[in-house]
Amino acid sequence: MSPWSQRRNNRESGEVVFDPVALLTAFGSTKRADYVDEGEAWKEYDSLRDAEPVQQAATALLSVAQVWVRRLNLQSSYNVAAQASDARRMCQILGLDFAAIDAEAVKVIPQPKSWASLNEGRTPSGGEATCGQVEDHPPATSVASEDDTPGGVARAD
């Protein structure tokens, strides 16, 4: 069965497969190779092509995780809802229990003292603020197949 047929079957059956190519395409990485070097980028490309799929996925996830950390560390109150949504999706992809992490954070991180002066209805009740709701996406159950894209060129299904 071709990798594209396998991916289509996975989608149709509802199985979620960890897809490092999709992550890198959507989020990019912190690594830049938009300059001429001594061939290091091509050496890394060749090395990753020869690596096992799990190693490729781990390398991609490490690159994307660095982008995710930057997204979550933006210091603006305008981004909080989007960051909470990002965090929930990241947990789902990684198979982490977002609700448990959120509940522990609510217990451990004290409510800001400045909230005490807010009127009722505008203050989170009893420190039970949560990070918002987004649609559920199941965690990935496996790594995308080894050769989803021949020659490293993406193919639309």
Backbone hydrogen bonds, N-H to C=O, Kabsch-Sander energy under -0.5 kcal/mol:
donor,donor_aa,acceptor,acceptor_aa,energy
6,Q,2,S,-2.4
7,R,3,P,-2.4
8,R,4,W,-2.3
9,N,5,S,-2.7
10,N,6,Q,-2.6
11,R,7,R,-2.5
12,E,8,R,-2.7
13,S,9,N,-2.2
14,G,10,N,-0.8
14,G,11,R,-0.7
15,E,10,N,-1.5
17,V,15,E,-0.6
18,F,142,S,-4.2
23,L,19,D,-2.0
24,L,20,P,-2.6
25,T,21,V,-2.4
26,A,22,A,-2.4
27,F,23,L,-2.9
28,G,23,L,-0.5
28,G,24,L,-1.8
43,K,39,G,-2.1
44,E,40,E,-2.5
45,Y,41,A,-2.4
46,D,42,W,-2.7
47,S,43,K,-2.4
48,L,44,E,-2.7
49,R,45,Y,-2.4
50,D,46,D,-1.6
51,A,47,S,-0.8
56,Q,52,E,-2.3
57,A,53,P,-2.7
58,A,54,V,-2.4
59,T,55,Q,-2.4
60,A,56,Q,-2.5
61,L,57,A,-2.8
62,L,58,A,-2.3
63,S,59,T,-2.0
64,V,60,A,-2.6
65,A,61,L,-3.0
66,Q,62,L,-1.4
67,V,63,S,-0.9
68,W,64,V,-2.6
69,V,65,A,-2.6
70,R,66,Q,-1.5
71,R,67,V,-2.3
72,L,68,W,-2.5
73,N,69,V,-1.3
74,L,71,R,-0.9
76,S,74,L,-1.0
79,N,76,S,-1.6
80,V,77,S,-0.7
83,Q,79,N,-3.0
84,A,80,V,-2.5
85,S,81,A,-2.1
86,D,82,A,-2.6
87,A,83,Q,-2.8
88,R,84,A,-2.2
89,R,85,S,-2.2
90,M,86,D,-2.8
91,C,87,A,-2.4
92,Q,88,R,-2.1
93,I,89,R,-2.6
94,L,90,M,-2.3
95,G,91,C,-1.0
95,G,92,Q,-0.5
96,L,91,C,-2.9
98,F,96,L,-1.2
101,I,97,D,-2.0
102,D,98,F,-3.1
103,A,99,A,-2.6
104,E,100,A,-2.3
105,A,101,I,-2.2
106,V,102,D,-2.3
107,K,103,A,-1.7
108,V,104,E,-2.5
109,I,105,A,-2.9
115,W,112,P,-1.5
116,A,113,K,-1.4
117,S,114,S,-0.8
118,L,115,W,-1.6
122,R,119,N,-1.8
123,T,119,N,-0.6
127,G,124,P,-0.9
128,E,125,S,-1.7
140,A,93,I,-0.6
141,T,16,V,-4.0
142,S,16,V,-0.5
144,A,18,F,-3.0
148,D,145,S,-1.0
152,G,149,T,-2.0
153,V,150,P,-1.8
154,A,152,G,-0.5
